[in-house]
Amino acid sequence: MSRLFGSVRSRATLGATLVVAVALVAAGAAVLLSLRANLTGEAGTRAERSAQAVASELAARIPLDKLSGLDAEDVPVQIVDADGVLLAASEDLERISGTGTAEVTPAPTRSGADDDRDREDDDRDDDSGRSGDDESLEPGEIAQGASYTNGTATIDGDTEDYRFAAVEVETPDRGRLTVHAGSPLAAEHSAVGTALTAMLIGFPLLLGVVAGVTWLVTGRALRPVEGIRREMAAITASEDLRRRVPEPATHDEIARLARTTNATLAALEASVERQRSFVADASHELRSPIASLRTQLEVAAAHPELLDLDGAVEDTVRLQNLAGDLLLLARLDAGERPVGTRVDVAALAREEAAGREGVTVEAEPVEVSGSRGQLGRVLANLLDNAERHARERITVTVRREGGEAVVGVADDGEGVAEADRERIFERFVRLDAARSRDDGGAGLGLAIARDVAVRHGGTLTAGAAPAGGALFELRLPLAGADRGAPRA
């Protein structure tokens, strides 16, 4: 069963069919009950009219054997007195139930003395359950309204269900009489039966149509989802992140899902390509110092007197620095967050500038929240970059601007062309192609500086310095300010 209804399509079809089935059953029951009540009410009204007609004749002192209502076909009539004694009944009535008097043969005709006996004026109880609280009627008056019961009657050998109405009349010569008249319920039974048969045939057909339409509509609606699934499976199998899932030409949730999936694939492709490029560049950067160091060691092994110890130490230091940069970038890419400690940026700038020639620091005390070591690395990288390009002077400024601490590192060199002011923050990028790797570094310093700034909720941008060189501006939220999410 779980496999049968394991898809969204089958569950949606089942759910829609069940809902419609419950609604149809409830509506059908309501219709049948309403139809039965209306037809039964109409039968009761016809029975009451028949009883009222006979009661009117009794009120007019028409003898029992002259009553026209007793000759009506398919209308069983009984007339009983206050004691429940049957006085008259329809000629063809053979059997009856539901009126309280099962007799169909009238009692023997009473004598004139009996007919002229005095009636007691006070109310009395009878076998039908009437009590002294019954409505008081004047001679010749017919009671308003009627009581209704259901029963059966056999007329000329045909037995049917009837709706009986009982009407009371006060006769001048016989006292209080009750007239029972019936109306057949065959029409009610026939209509209800026909409606029930139509429902039993129509409802399953309607449910089949609902299930079929729901199955088709749901399948059509979910067809793009299956296309997305197949394409994702193909992408996973082929490992080709350049492929994209099909986007339906609609504006619904599935179209948004496809667009989001493609955006995720694009981001994943860019991340993988960046990682591959990073690995390739790192391998290339490591290969040169390792090859140089190996060459020096091999020469020293064969000719110890030719060992360039200073060069070997320099290559080893370069390898150590490059490995440290790569490790830091790996931690930043893994989402490492800085420890939220207070750092005095002005004091940190003075520490990093100490011992460097031509560096001037103009700083006011400003505190930010973050990692002192990582922020120190940012300032060191910016100062190293400025030293490689400055002619004579480097200026470091620290100031407060609104809710941010602004650190500027300016040099008097040639500056950075506006077209390259974003590209220089990419990893392993060197603007001076002719510059040696030893002089220019590995091209990771500015990339590390920007990644650290972003992790601290800040920014790092490149611009033009007032002296004509480059100006690198680091902006960080002040300590205690709402840092929010890291900026891209």
Beta strands, then each sheet from edge to edge (+ up, - down):
strand 1: 77-81
strand 2: 86-89
strand 3: 93-97
strand 4: 141-142
strand 5: 147-155
strand 6: 158-171
strand 7: 175-184
strand 8: 341-344
strand 9: 359-363
strand 10: 367-370
strand 11: 394-401
strand 12: 404-411
strand 13: 459-464
strand 14: 470-477
sheet 1: 2+ 1- 7+ 6- 4+
sheet 2: 2+ 1- 7+ 6- 5+ 3-
sheet 3: 8+ 10-
sheet 4: 9+ 11+ 12- 14+ 13-
end
